[in-house]
């Protein structure tokens, strides 16, 4: 029997709206979201954070084809918030422009994530922001520089994808070499006294499939009380 391999990016490039709709339908049927690496528990964590904190902006680095952007746009629309997303890859940016570029309140940017965050500073540094960092596919790992910029935005909560969970290696993470690894050691010099949280549940609770780790950071003490109240999160520092 031959198994037909489907290139999801190529399919989305050819039929962007239809592919997005199909993925959302599959998510409803399977019970797994089509965003946040299809992790149900992480989705629950986000929902609880979003319930507790009145975000003005949802900011994403690494748009890819726009699945998480679309979800954040739906969330933002319920409270009149804005979505800003950045993609460095020209092909993915063109795809995202067709899948989410015309959604109300969504602002897509093409380019380096650090430059993107710096360009937003004047408008969002004093606002209440949720930031999803997922722009770490290439030789240059921008995470330290991203966190250094965001560290000046006190009313901000950050979720970092593909992060090493120190006490559960069942969660996957990105490691490129001895220096470039998405973990506490890599960012500890950039986060100061910010509160850092990890999943308070085992990776196996996400169910079958590859489960990716993540961290949640409260840039200032203002929102640590809220995050301390999220039972699915465990405070690390």
MARKOLPA-317085 format. One record per residue (C-alpha): x, y, z. Coordinates in Angstrom, 1 decimal, decimal comma. Layout:
BEGIN
sese u = X	v = Y	w = Z
...
***
This chain:
BEGIN
sese u = 0,0	v = 0,0	w = 0,0
sese u = 1,3	v = 3,4	w = -0,9
sese u = 0,8	v = 6,3	w = 1,6
sese u = 0,3	v = 9,7	w = 0,0
sese u = 2,6	v = 12,3	w = 1,6
sese u = 1,0	v = 15,7	w = 1,8
sese u = 3,2	v = 18,9	w = 1,9
sese u = 1,1	v = 21,1	w = 4,2
sese u = 2,9	v = 24,3	w = 3,3
sese u = 2,6	v = 23,6	w = -0,4
sese u = -1,1	v = 22,9	w = 0,0
sese u = -1,6	v = 26,1	w = 2,1
sese u = 0,3	v = 28,0	w = -0,6
sese u = -2,1	v = 26,8	w = -3,3
sese u = -5,4	v = 26,9	w = -1,3
sese u = -4,8	v = 29,1	w = 1,7
sese u = -8,4	v = 29,8	w = 2,9
sese u = -9,6	v = 26,2	w = 2,2
sese u = -6,6	v = 24,7	w = 4,0
sese u = -7,1	v = 26,9	w = 7,0
sese u = -10,7	v = 25,9	w = 7,2
sese u = -9,9	v = 22,2	w = 6,9
sese u = -7,4	v = 22,4	w = 9,7
sese u = -9,9	v = 24,2	w = 12,0
sese u = -12,5	v = 21,5	w = 11,2
sese u = -10,0	v = 18,8	w = 11,9
sese u = -9,2	v = 20,5	w = 15,2
sese u = -12,9	v = 20,4	w = 16,2
sese u = -13,2	v = 16,8	w = 15,3
sese u = -10,0	v = 15,6	w = 17,0
sese u = -10,3	v = 17,9	w = 20,1
sese u = -6,8	v = 19,1	w = 19,5
sese u = -6,2	v = 22,8	w = 18,6
sese u = -4,6	v = 23,7	w = 15,3
sese u = -2,3	v = 26,2	w = 17,1
sese u = 0,2	v = 26,1	w = 20,0
sese u = 1,6	v = 22,9	w = 18,5
sese u = -1,8	v = 21,2	w = 18,8
sese u = -1,4	v = 20,9	w = 22,6
sese u = -4,7	v = 20,9	w = 24,5
sese u = -3,2	v = 21,5	w = 27,9
sese u = -1,2	v = 24,5	w = 26,7
sese u = -4,4	v = 25,9	w = 25,2
sese u = -6,0	v = 25,6	w = 28,6
sese u = -3,1	v = 27,4	w = 30,2
sese u = -3,5	v = 30,2	w = 27,7
sese u = -7,2	v = 30,5	w = 28,2
sese u = -6,8	v = 30,8	w = 32,0
sese u = -4,1	v = 33,5	w = 31,6
sese u = -6,2	v = 35,3	w = 29,1
sese u = -9,2	v = 35,2	w = 31,5
sese u = -7,1	v = 36,7	w = 34,3
sese u = -5,3	v = 39,4	w = 32,5
sese u = -7,0	v = 42,0	w = 30,2
sese u = -4,5	v = 42,1	w = 27,3
sese u = -4,5	v = 45,1	w = 24,9
sese u = -2,2	v = 43,4	w = 22,4
sese u = -1,3	v = 39,9	w = 21,3
sese u = 2,1	v = 39,8	w = 19,7
sese u = 3,7	v = 36,8	w = 17,9
sese u = 7,1	v = 36,2	w = 16,3
sese u = 7,1	v = 33,5	w = 13,7
sese u = 3,8	v = 33,7	w = 11,9
sese u = 4,5	v = 30,7	w = 9,7
sese u = 1,2	v = 30,0	w = 7,8
sese u = -1,0	v = 32,0	w = 10,3
sese u = -2,7	v = 29,3	w = 12,3
sese u = -1,8	v = 30,7	w = 15,7
sese u = -2,3	v = 34,2	w = 14,4
sese u = -5,8	v = 33,4	w = 13,4
sese u = -6,6	v = 32,0	w = 16,8
sese u = -5,1	v = 35,1	w = 18,5
sese u = -7,2	v = 37,3	w = 16,2
sese u = -10,4	v = 35,5	w = 17,3
sese u = -9,4	v = 36,1	w = 20,9
sese u = -8,4	v = 39,7	w = 20,4
sese u = -11,7	v = 40,5	w = 18,6
sese u = -13,7	v = 39,7	w = 21,8
sese u = -12,1	v = 42,6	w = 23,7
sese u = -11,1	v = 45,0	w = 20,9
sese u = -7,4	v = 44,2	w = 21,2
sese u = -4,9	v = 44,1	w = 18,3
sese u = -2,7	v = 41,4	w = 16,9
sese u = 0,9	v = 41,9	w = 15,6
sese u = 2,8	v = 39,1	w = 14,0
sese u = 6,2	v = 38,9	w = 12,3
sese u = 7,6	v = 36,4	w = 9,7
sese u = 11,1	v = 36,5	w = 8,3
sese u = 10,6	v = 33,9	w = 5,6
sese u = 9,3	v = 35,5	w = 2,4
sese u = 7,3	v = 32,4	w = 1,3
sese u = 5,6	v = 32,0	w = 4,7
sese u = 4,9	v = 35,7	w = 4,8
sese u = 3,1	v = 35,5	w = 1,4
sese u = 1,0	v = 32,6	w = 2,6
sese u = 0,1	v = 34,3	w = 5,9
sese u = -0,8	v = 37,5	w = 4,0
sese u = -3,5	v = 35,4	w = 2,2
sese u = -4,7	v = 33,4	w = 5,3
sese u = -4,8	v = 36,1	w = 8,0
sese u = -3,6	v = 39,4	w = 6,4
sese u = -7,1	v = 40,7	w = 5,8
sese u = -8,4	v = 39,9	w = 9,3
sese u = -9,6	v = 42,9	w = 11,3
sese u = -7,1	v = 44,1	w = 13,9
sese u = -4,2	v = 41,9	w = 12,5
sese u = -1,0	v = 43,6	w = 11,5
sese u = 1,5	v = 41,5	w = 9,7
sese u = 5,2	v = 42,4	w = 9,4
sese u = 7,9	v = 40,9	w = 7,3
sese u = 11,4	v = 40,8	w = 8,7
sese u = 13,6	v = 40,0	w = 11,7
sese u = 11,7	v = 39,5	w = 15,0
sese u = 14,1	v = 41,7	w = 17,0
sese u = 13,7	v = 44,6	w = 14,7
sese u = 9,9	v = 44,0	w = 14,7
sese u = 9,7	v = 44,1	w = 18,5
sese u = 11,8	v = 47,3	w = 18,6
sese u = 9,5	v = 48,9	w = 16,1
sese u = 6,6	v = 48,2	w = 18,3
sese u = 8,1	v = 49,6	w = 21,5
sese u = 6,9	v = 53,2	w = 21,1
sese u = 3,2	v = 51,9	w = 20,8
sese u = 3,1	v = 48,9	w = 23,1
sese u = 5,7	v = 49,3	w = 25,8
sese u = 3,2	v = 50,6	w = 28,4
sese u = 0,3	v = 48,5	w = 27,2
sese u = -0,8	v = 45,1	w = 28,6
sese u = 0,7	v = 42,5	w = 26,2
sese u = 0,7	v = 38,8	w = 25,6
sese u = 3,7	v = 37,7	w = 23,5
sese u = 4,2	v = 34,4	w = 21,9
sese u = 7,8	v = 33,8	w = 20,8
sese u = 8,3	v = 31,2	w = 18,1
sese u = 10,8	v = 32,6	w = 15,7
sese u = 13,8	v = 30,3	w = 16,2
sese u = 14,2	v = 28,2	w = 13,1
sese u = 17,3	v = 29,6	w = 11,6
sese u = 21,1	v = 30,0	w = 12,3
sese u = 20,6	v = 33,2	w = 14,3
sese u = 18,7	v = 32,4	w = 17,5
sese u = 17,0	v = 35,7	w = 18,4
sese u = 15,6	v = 34,7	w = 21,8
sese u = 18,1	v = 36,6	w = 24,0
sese u = 17,7	v = 39,8	w = 22,0
sese u = 13,9	v = 39,4	w = 21,8
sese u = 13,7	v = 39,0	w = 25,6
sese u = 16,1	v = 42,0	w = 26,1
sese u = 13,6	v = 44,2	w = 24,1
sese u = 10,5	v = 42,8	w = 25,9
sese u = 12,2	v = 43,3	w = 29,3
sese u = 11,5	v = 47,0	w = 29,0
sese u = 7,7	v = 46,4	w = 28,6
sese u = 6,6	v = 45,9	w = 32,3
sese u = 3,0	v = 44,9	w = 31,7
sese u = 3,8	v = 41,9	w = 29,6
sese u = 3,4	v = 38,1	w = 29,8
sese u = 5,5	v = 36,0	w = 27,4
sese u = 5,1	v = 32,4	w = 26,3
sese u = 8,2	v = 30,9	w = 24,7
sese u = 7,7	v = 27,9	w = 22,5
sese u = 10,1	v = 24,9	w = 22,2
sese u = 11,5	v = 25,6	w = 25,6
sese u = 13,3	v = 23,0	w = 27,8
sese u = 11,2	v = 22,1	w = 30,8
sese u = 13,9	v = 21,5	w = 33,5
sese u = 12,0	v = 18,8	w = 35,4
sese u = 10,4	v = 16,9	w = 32,6
sese u = 12,3	v = 15,8	w = 29,5
sese u = 9,1	v = 14,3	w = 28,1
sese u = 8,6	v = 17,8	w = 26,7
sese u = 10,7	v = 18,4	w = 23,6
sese u = 12,8	v = 21,5	w = 23,1
sese u = 15,1	v = 23,1	w = 20,5
sese u = 18,9	v = 22,6	w = 20,8
sese u = 21,1	v = 23,6	w = 17,9
sese u = 24,6	v = 23,2	w = 19,6
sese u = 26,2	v = 23,7	w = 23,0
sese u = 25,6	v = 27,4	w = 22,9
sese u = 22,2	v = 27,7	w = 21,2
sese u = 19,7	v = 25,9	w = 23,3
sese u = 16,2	v = 27,2	w = 24,3
sese u = 16,5	v = 26,8	w = 28,0
sese u = 16,9	v = 28,8	w = 31,2
sese u = 20,6	v = 29,0	w = 30,9
sese u = 20,3	v = 30,7	w = 27,5
sese u = 18,0	v = 33,6	w = 28,7
sese u = 18,8	v = 33,9	w = 32,5
sese u = 21,0	v = 36,9	w = 31,9
sese u = 18,2	v = 38,7	w = 30,0
sese u = 15,2	v = 38,2	w = 32,3
sese u = 16,4	v = 39,6	w = 35,6
sese u = 14,0	v = 39,0	w = 38,4
sese u = 11,0	v = 38,2	w = 36,1
sese u = 8,8	v = 35,3	w = 37,3
sese u = 9,3	v = 32,1	w = 35,2
sese u = 6,7	v = 29,3	w = 35,0
sese u = 6,6	v = 25,9	w = 33,4
sese u = 3,8	v = 23,3	w = 32,9
sese u = 2,6	v = 21,9	w = 36,1
sese u = 1,6	v = 18,6	w = 34,5
sese u = 3,5	v = 15,8	w = 32,9
sese u = 4,2	v = 15,8	w = 29,1
sese u = 2,2	v = 12,6	w = 28,7
sese u = -0,9	v = 14,4	w = 29,7
sese u = -1,0	v = 16,1	w = 26,3
sese u = -1,7	v = 12,7	w = 24,8
sese u = -0,2	v = 11,0	w = 21,8
sese u = 2,2	v = 12,8	w = 19,5
sese u = 5,2	v = 15,0	w = 20,0
sese u = 4,8	v = 17,4	w = 22,9
sese u = 6,8	v = 20,6	w = 22,9
sese u = 7,9	v = 22,4	w = 26,0
sese u = 7,3	v = 26,0	w = 26,8
sese u = 7,8	v = 28,6	w = 29,5
sese u = 5,7	v = 31,5	w = 30,6
sese u = 7,4	v = 34,7	w = 31,9
sese u = 5,9	v = 37,7	w = 33,8
sese u = 8,2	v = 40,6	w = 32,9
sese u = 7,3	v = 42,4	w = 36,2
sese u = 5,8	v = 41,5	w = 39,5
sese u = 2,5	v = 43,0	w = 38,4
sese u = 1,1	v = 39,8	w = 36,9
sese u = 2,9	v = 37,1	w = 39,0
sese u = -0,1	v = 36,9	w = 41,3
sese u = -2,3	v = 36,1	w = 38,4
sese u = 0,1	v = 33,5	w = 37,1
sese u = 0,5	v = 32,0	w = 40,6
sese u = -3,2	v = 31,3	w = 40,4
sese u = -3,0	v = 29,2	w = 37,3
sese u = -2,9	v = 25,7	w = 38,6
sese u = -1,6	v = 24,2	w = 35,4
sese u = 1,6	v = 26,3	w = 35,8
sese u = 4,4	v = 25,8	w = 38,2
sese u = 6,6	v = 28,7	w = 39,3
sese u = 10,3	v = 28,1	w = 38,7
sese u = 11,7	v = 31,4	w = 40,0
***
